[in-house]
Amino acid sequence: MTGLYYEEFEVGQTIEHEKRRTVSESDNQRFCDMTMNQQPLHLDEEFASDTQFGERLVNGLFTMSLAVGVSIPDTTDGTIVANLSYDNVSHPNPVFHGDTLRAQTTVLDKRETSDGERGIVTMKVEVFNQDDDLVCEFERTALSLKKANVDEA
């Protein structure tokens, strides 16, 4: 378990996630297949070549999901009760096959639950490509375990 307990999160803290991932055509194809997303901008090279992008784009939900996965070991691995929400999602720049993505998480807010047994942590996750262009950002709110309560169990 490598995640942080509620007490270990600090508002303003930024975590640079070491794991990076180069996105392949196969990643995009499988994600679209699994989610039944048949948007031709993601799957049809001929269609996409006539768009402003000139080529297929990686599914934005794949990009977001990848960022969540990359961030979990450093934030909530084994210390989470549940993800509560994903908010303010944006994709300011496209992701293409072959792009290498990295992520960072900044803690925006934290507060104890009304019973004091757990905590709610809101984090901003930012995703960048190999050129340091911001390609996705969103807020993730998680219900977190408190270390004090785990140690007592």
N, C-alpha and C positions, 0 to 999 in steps of 0.2 A: 504494500500500500504506500503510495507516494503523495496522495492528495493532502490538502491542507484542511485542518479543522477550523471551525468558525473563528476561534480565538487567534488563529495564525494569519488570517486575512487582515490586511491593513488598507484602509481607504487611501487611494492614491498610488498604491503599490502597482508596479508594472512588471509582469513576468514575460520574459522573452522565451518562447518555446524553442528548444533546440532542434526538434524534429522538423524536417522539411519533406516535401513530397512533390515529385514531378508527376503531373497529371497526364495520363495517356489517353489515346483515343478509346482504348478498351475500357478504361475506367468510366468514361463518359457514356459509352454505349451501354454498358451493363447497368449503370445507375438509371439511365432512361428506361431501359427494359424493365428493371425491377419496380420502378415507380409508375410504369405505364405512361410516361411522358413522351409523346410522339411529336413534339415540336420540331418541325423541319430545320429550324435554325441550329439545333443540336445534332441532327442526324443526317441531313441531306446536303452533301457538299455542293451539288449543283444549285440548289435553292440558296444556300448560304453565300455562295460566290456572288450572287446578285444583290446582296445586302450591303449596307454601309461598312460591315466588318470584313467582307471579302472571303470569309471562311467560317466554318462551324465554330460555335461557341460551346464551352463547357457549361453544362447545366448549373445554374446558380445555386440550386439547393445542394448539389454535390459539393460545391466549393464551401458552403456554409457547414455542411455535415463533416467535411474533412477537417475544417478548423475546430469544430467541437471535439472531434476525436484527437487531434493533435494537442489540444489544450488540457484534456482530462488528466493525464498523468501528473501534471504540475499543479492542478487545481482541486479536483474533486474525486480522484480515483480512490475508492474505498471510504470516502468521508462524506458522501452525499446521501441524503434521504431521497430526494427527487429533484428533477429539473422542474421549475415552476412556470417559466415562460422564456420565450425568445421574442424580443421587441426591437423596433427601430432598425430593421434589416435594410441594408442598401448595398447595391453592387455598382459602385461608381466607375469601374473600368471592367472590360471583359476579360475572361480567362480563356486561353486557347490551349489546344493539345500541345504538350511539350513545355508548358509553363511550370516553373518550380515555385511552390507556394510555401510561405512561412507565416506564423501567426504570433501575436502577442496579446496578452490579456491585462487589462487595467481594472482594478477593483474600484467601483464607483460608489458603492454604499453597502453597509451591513447593519443589521439590527437583530436583536433577539426576538424570538417568538414570544407571544403573550404569556406562555407558561414558563419561559426562561430555559426550557430544556434543549432548544436548538437555535439556530440562527439562519437568517436569510441574507444571502450575499448576492449583490448585483455586480456583474462584470461586463466590461466592454471588450469584445474580441475584434481585433483588426487583422485582416489577411492581406499580405503583400506578395507580389510576384517577384521574379528574379531581378527586375529593374527597380524594385522598391515602389512600384505603383500600388496604391490601395485598390484592391479588387473586391473586397467585401468587408462589411462591418456590421455588428449587431450587439445587442445587449442580451446577456444570459443571466437569469435569476435562478438560484439554486437554494434549496433547503439543505442546510449543512449540519452535520453532527458537531456537538461540542466535545472537545477532548476531555474535559472534566467529567462529563457524563459517561463516556466510554471507559475511562480509567476506573470509575466507581463500580462498573458492572462486573 
